[in-house]
Amino acid sequence: MFRFQMTSTWGFCIHIVVLLILNIIEIQCNVNDFKPHKSQANVGFSGNMQNDYSFQVSLQLRGSHVCSGALITMRHVLTAAHCVYEVKPSGYNDLLDPLQLEVVAGTWDKLNCNPRGQSRLAMEIIAHEGYSPDRESMDHDIAIVKVLEDFYVSAQVIPIALHEGNATGGEICHSSGWGVTHSHGLVSRYLSNVLLPLWTYKRCQIRYGSGLTDNMVCAGSGHKKGVCQGESGAPLICEGELVGVMSWGFGCISTTFPTIFTNLTQYAEWIEDNAFSSTNNLQYHMSISYLLVSYVLYYLYVSK
């Protein structure tokens, strides 16, 4: 009986210790989960597209670039919702099959010829529930793409911090992507950027009228510099932080109409719920570890 009790006691303890070790490993993974940083990209462009835009990703469908996006954790990408719907001849657009979508990070060359680039298949696509796939409105044009396997941190792959507070207008921001560099031009193979002053909401509403909502922010230079075809989902960066993702606009590099970006400040809670909360569970794992240790101590005490 004594030998059996010892065997049972130690078997139980070993089982609990194994669970505890696995939980500690999970804690360590969450502690070391790389946090978003402010972008080091300089307003005025330093010329180092590879390192300055380490948050930039290319979303590719069947090997072809379709949209840009911004890495906000090592597994989550923010982009425009209209980027993740497949256009159907019937007019009804379906959400893309995640496994058809490839996310390329860490390269200024969208063909990923850079050996330091990283490529991941998408695992899950979360489009905002308020977005209209038939594009009756471009409101709530935001989506999160979760990759199948985490990117690893390097000088070329670093998530960007989200902007806190409202962008009021007047700031000099910038955007980057692989779109056409001039009207009727070809889509660029290499990442490029442009400076874009932020417009006030009132000034932008004069241009766009009722098409503009509080969930949008406008940016454009008015000097034939702006965002063009192929730039959907492109990040808008102000003071090193992510303010928006490119949504829509009139014309290409218009001197009259600014580009419309989804205003991410309006979606802070939605982004938190769908990206950050799933990775910030350290307190949960600590609680489980405490509970497991308590069980071990209690079992050893009552088995004396």
C-alpha positions as CSV (number, residue, x, y, z in Angstrom):
1,M,0.0,0.0,0.0
2,F,2.8,2.3,0.9
3,R,4.7,1.7,-2.4
4,F,1.5,2.2,-4.3
5,Q,0.8,5.4,-2.5
6,M,4.3,6.7,-3.2
7,T,4.0,5.7,-6.8
8,S,0.7,7.5,-7.2
9,T,1.9,10.5,-5.3
10,W,5.1,10.9,-7.4
11,G,3.3,10.1,-10.6
12,F,0.8,12.8,-9.8
13,C,3.6,15.2,-9.0
14,I,5.6,14.5,-12.1
15,H,2.4,15.0,-14.2
16,I,1.8,18.4,-12.5
17,V,5.5,19.4,-12.9
18,V,5.3,18.6,-16.7
19,L,2.2,20.8,-17.0
20,L,4.0,23.5,-15.0
21,I,7.0,23.4,-17.3
22,L,4.9,23.6,-20.4
23,N,3.0,26.6,-18.9
24,I,6.3,28.3,-18.1
25,I,7.4,27.8,-21.6
26,E,4.2,29.4,-22.8
27,I,4.8,32.3,-20.4
28,Q,8.3,32.8,-21.7
29,C,7.0,32.9,-25.3
30,N,4.5,35.5,-24.4
31,V,7.0,37.6,-22.4
32,N,9.4,37.5,-25.4
33,D,6.6,38.3,-27.9
34,F,8.1,41.2,-29.8
35,K,6.3,44.5,-29.1
36,P,5.4,47.1,-31.8
37,H,7.8,50.0,-32.1
38,K,7.7,53.4,-33.6
39,S,8.9,53.4,-37.2
40,Q,12.3,54.9,-37.8
41,A,11.3,56.1,-41.2
42,N,12.1,59.8,-41.6
43,V,9.8,62.3,-43.0
44,G,11.9,63.4,-46.0
45,F,12.9,59.8,-46.7
46,S,16.3,58.5,-45.6
47,G,16.5,56.3,-48.7
48,N,16.8,53.0,-46.7
49,M,13.5,51.5,-47.7
50,Q,14.6,48.1,-46.4
51,N,15.0,49.0,-42.8
52,D,12.9,52.2,-42.6
53,Y,9.7,50.3,-43.6
54,S,10.3,47.1,-41.7
55,F,6.6,46.9,-40.9
56,Q,5.5,46.9,-44.6
57,V,4.1,43.7,-46.1
58,S,2.9,42.7,-49.5
59,L,-0.3,40.7,-49.7
60,Q,-0.1,38.3,-52.6
61,L,-2.8,36.3,-54.3
62,R,-1.7,33.4,-56.4
63,G,1.8,34.9,-56.6
64,S,0.8,38.4,-57.5
65,H,0.8,41.5,-55.4
66,V,-2.7,42.7,-54.7
67,C,-2.4,45.0,-51.6
68,S,-0.1,46.4,-49.0
69,G,-0.5,46.0,-45.2
70,A,1.3,46.8,-42.0
71,L,2.6,44.4,-39.4
72,I,1.3,45.2,-36.0
73,T,2.4,42.0,-34.2
74,M,4.6,39.2,-35.4
75,R,1.5,37.4,-36.6
76,H,-1.1,40.1,-37.4
77,V,-1.3,42.4,-40.4
78,L,-3.6,45.4,-40.8
79,T,-4.9,46.1,-44.2
80,A,-8.1,47.3,-46.0
81,A,-11.2,45.1,-46.0
82,H,-11.7,45.5,-49.7
83,C,-8.3,43.8,-50.1
84,V,-9.5,40.5,-48.7
85,Y,-12.7,40.0,-50.8
86,E,-12.7,38.3,-54.1
87,V,-14.6,40.2,-56.8
88,K,-17.3,38.0,-58.4
89,P,-19.0,38.6,-61.8
90,S,-22.3,38.3,-60.0
91,G,-21.5,41.4,-58.0
92,Y,-21.4,39.6,-54.7
93,N,-17.9,39.5,-53.2
94,D,-16.8,36.5,-51.1
95,L,-14.1,36.6,-48.4
96,L,-10.9,35.1,-49.7
97,D,-9.8,31.7,-48.6
98,P,-6.9,32.5,-46.2
99,L,-4.7,29.8,-47.6
100,Q,-4.8,31.5,-51.0
101,L,-3.2,34.6,-49.5
102,E,0.5,34.9,-49.0
103,V,2.1,37.6,-46.8
104,V,5.6,38.8,-47.7
105,A,7.6,40.8,-45.2
106,G,11.1,42.1,-44.9
107,T,11.7,43.1,-48.5
108,W,11.5,46.2,-50.7
109,D,11.2,43.9,-53.7
110,K,7.6,42.5,-54.0
111,L,8.9,39.5,-56.0
112,N,10.8,38.6,-52.8
113,C,14.2,38.3,-54.5
114,N,15.7,39.7,-51.3
115,P,17.1,36.7,-49.4
116,R,16.2,38.4,-46.1
117,G,12.5,38.5,-47.0
118,Q,10.0,36.3,-45.2
119,S,6.9,34.7,-46.6
120,R,3.9,33.3,-44.7
121,L,0.6,31.8,-45.6
122,A,-2.5,33.4,-44.1
123,M,-4.4,31.4,-41.5
124,E,-7.3,33.6,-40.8
125,I,-8.9,36.7,-42.3
126,I,-11.0,39.0,-40.1
127,A,-12.9,41.7,-42.0
128,H,-14.8,44.3,-40.0
129,E,-18.4,43.3,-39.6
130,G,-19.6,46.7,-40.6
131,Y,-17.9,46.7,-44.0
132,S,-20.1,46.3,-47.1
133,P,-18.5,43.7,-49.5
134,D,-20.5,45.1,-52.4
135,R,-18.9,48.5,-51.7
136,E,-22.1,50.5,-51.4
137,S,-20.0,52.4,-48.8
138,M,-16.3,52.3,-48.0
139,D,-17.0,52.8,-44.3
140,H,-15.3,50.3,-41.9
141,D,-12.7,49.4,-44.6
142,I,-10.4,47.5,-42.3
143,A,-9.3,43.9,-41.9
144,I,-6.7,41.8,-40.0
145,V,-4.8,39.0,-41.6
146,K,-3.3,36.4,-39.2
147,V,-0.5,34.3,-40.6
148,L,0.0,30.6,-40.1
149,E,3.4,30.9,-38.5
150,D,4.9,33.9,-36.7
151,F,7.4,36.1,-38.6
152,Y,10.8,36.2,-36.8
153,V,12.2,39.6,-35.8
154,S,15.0,41.0,-37.9
155,A,16.2,44.5,-38.9
156,Q,13.8,44.2,-41.9
157,V,10.8,42.8,-40.0
158,I,9.5,44.8,-37.0
159,P,5.9,45.5,-36.2
160,I,4.8,49.1,-35.9
161,A,3.0,50.8,-33.0
162,L,-0.5,52.2,-33.5
163,H,-1.1,55.9,-33.1
164,E,-3.0,56.9,-30.0
165,G,-5.4,59.8,-30.2
166,N,-6.9,61.6,-33.1
167,A,-4.9,63.0,-36.0
168,T,-6.2,66.6,-36.4
169,G,-4.6,67.7,-39.6
170,G,-1.6,69.6,-40.6
171,E,0.9,66.9,-39.7
172,I,3.4,65.8,-42.4
173,C,2.9,62.1,-42.8
174,H,4.0,59.5,-45.3
175,S,2.8,56.4,-47.0
176,S,4.5,53.5,-48.9
177,G,3.7,50.7,-51.2
178,W,4.2,49.0,-54.6
179,G,1.6,50.9,-56.6
180,V,2.1,52.8,-59.9
181,T,4.4,55.8,-59.5
182,H,2.5,58.0,-62.0
183,S,-0.9,58.1,-63.8
184,H,-1.2,55.3,-66.4
185,G,2.1,53.9,-65.3
186,L,3.1,50.4,-64.4
187,V,2.9,48.9,-61.0
188,S,6.3,49.3,-59.2
189,R,8.4,46.2,-58.4
190,Y,10.2,48.1,-55.6
191,L,8.8,49.7,-52.5
192,S,8.5,53.5,-52.8
193,N,7.1,56.2,-50.5
194,V,5.6,59.7,-50.6
195,L,5.1,62.6,-48.2
196,L,1.4,63.4,-47.5
197,P,0.2,66.3,-45.4
198,L,-2.8,65.4,-43.3
199,W,-6.0,67.3,-44.1
200,T,-8.5,68.5,-41.5
201,Y,-11.8,66.6,-41.6
202,K,-13.7,69.8,-42.5
203,R,-11.5,70.6,-45.4
204,C,-11.7,67.0,-46.7
205,Q,-15.5,67.0,-46.4
206,I,-15.7,70.0,-48.8
207,R,-14.1,67.7,-51.4
208,Y,-16.0,64.4,-50.7
209,G,-19.2,65.5,-49.1
210,S,-21.4,62.7,-47.6
211,G,-19.0,60.0,-48.8
212,L,-16.7,60.9,-45.9
213,T,-17.3,59.5,-42.4
214,D,-15.7,59.9,-39.0
215,N,-14.0,56.6,-39.6
216,M,-11.8,58.1,-42.4
217,V,-8.8,60.4,-42.5
218,C,-7.5,62.3,-45.5
219,A,-4.0,63.0,-46.7
220,G,-2.5,64.4,-49.9
221,S,0.0,66.9,-51.1
222,G,-1.9,68.7,-53.9
223,H,1.3,68.7,-55.9
224,K,0.8,65.6,-58.1
225,K,2.0,63.4,-55.2
226,G,-0.2,60.9,-53.6
227,V,-1.3,57.3,-53.5
228,C,-2.2,55.5,-56.7
229,Q,-3.5,52.2,-58.0
230,G,-2.0,49.1,-56.4
231,E,-1.6,50.9,-53.0
232,S,-4.8,49.7,-51.3
233,G,-4.1,48.8,-47.7
234,A,-0.9,51.0,-47.7
235,P,0.0,52.3,-44.3
236,L,-0.3,56.0,-43.4
237,I,2.5,56.9,-40.9
238,C,2.6,60.0,-38.7
239,E,5.4,60.6,-36.2
240,G,6.5,57.0,-36.5
241,E,3.1,55.5,-35.7
242,L,0.4,53.9,-37.8
243,V,-2.5,56.2,-38.3
244,G,-4.4,54.6,-41.2
245,V,-4.6,52.2,-44.1
246,M,-5.3,53.3,-47.7
247,S,-9.0,52.9,-48.6
248,W,-10.1,54.9,-51.6
249,G,-10.0,58.2,-53.5
250,F,-10.8,60.0,-56.7
251,G,-8.4,59.8,-59.5
252,C,-4.7,58.9,-59.3
253,I,-2.3,61.3,-57.6
254,S,-4.9,64.1,-57.8
255,T,-4.0,67.7,-57.1
256,T,-7.6,68.3,-56.0
257,F,-8.7,65.3,-54.0
258,P,-6.7,63.8,-51.2
259,T,-6.4,60.0,-50.6
260,I,-8.8,58.5,-48.0
261,F,-7.4,56.2,-45.3
262,T,-9.3,54.2,-42.7
263,N,-8.8,56.1,-39.4
264,L,-7.4,53.4,-37.1
265,T,-8.0,55.4,-34.0
266,Q,-11.7,54.7,-34.5
267,Y,-11.0,51.0,-34.4
268,A,-8.6,50.8,-31.4
269,E,-11.0,48.5,-29.5
270,W,-11.7,46.3,-32.5
271,I,-8.0,45.9,-33.2
272,E,-7.3,45.1,-29.5
273,D,-10.0,42.4,-29.5
274,N,-8.9,40.7,-32.7
275,A,-5.1,41.0,-32.5
276,F,-3.5,42.1,-29.3
277,S,-5.8,40.4,-26.7
278,S,-5.0,36.9,-28.0
279,T,-1.2,37.5,-27.4
280,N,-1.4,39.2,-24.1
281,N,-2.4,36.4,-21.8
282,L,0.5,36.4,-19.5
283,Q,-1.7,37.0,-16.4
284,Y,-3.8,33.9,-17.3
285,H,-0.7,31.7,-17.6
286,M,0.7,33.0,-14.3
287,S,-2.6,32.2,-12.6
288,I,-2.5,28.6,-14.0
289,S,1.1,28.2,-12.8
290,Y,0.1,29.3,-9.3
291,L,-2.8,26.9,-9.3
292,L,-0.6,24.0,-10.4
293,V,1.9,24.7,-7.7
294,S,-0.8,24.9,-5.1
295,Y,-2.2,21.5,-6.1
296,V,1.3,19.9,-5.8
297,L,1.8,21.3,-2.3
298,Y,-1.7,20.4,-1.2
299,Y,-1.3,16.8,-2.6
300,L,2.0,16.3,-0.9
301,Y,0.6,17.6,2.4
302,V,-2.5,15.3,2.5
303,S,-0.5,12.2,1.3
304,K,1.8,12.2,4.3
